[in-house]
Amino acid sequence: MSQSFQELQAFIAENTARKPRTARKKGEPKPESANQLTRRIVSHIRKNGGFASRISSTGTYRADLKKFVPSQQVSGLPDVTGVLNGRSLWVEIKVARDQLSEAQKQTISGLIKAGACTYIARDFEGFLQWFTALQTLPSDAECIPFGPAKSI
């Protein structure tokens, strides 16, 4: 094999090999998955006197068709919905490199315009700051989005 061919193979191997997304230091905890963060947020809202539920959009499996049939819900709805002190809460979960789709951006914008409290959660600490701020708002105050949802 020629030297340049071997260099090309080495280049391809190096640039196509699977690499960890982020290097963690030894002993550092693994970041929360989207499922873990979602469960934690739903649990926190419930423990603090609110109602919360995860929204699943996978559709329904139809045995007669042997496939999943899409759900009838609006495209782009956030992952968690809830109510706290009469306020409508909507939380979209985005971890690691996840980004909002265009449908999610449009839906969240519509929720904000309708007066819903919205938040894009990348970690529990950020969510907790937003949630704590919501709890301190007077009940007759307009619900404004906190955190990353403001910029949609």
Protein Blocks (a to p, Z undefined) as FASTA:
>chain_A
ZZklmmmmmmmmmmmpccdfbacdehiacdddfklmmmmmmmmmmmnopacddddfebpa
dfklopacddfbdehiafbdcdeehiacdddddehjbccdfklmmmmmmmmmnopacddd
fbfklmmmmmmmmmmpcfkbccddehjllmZZ
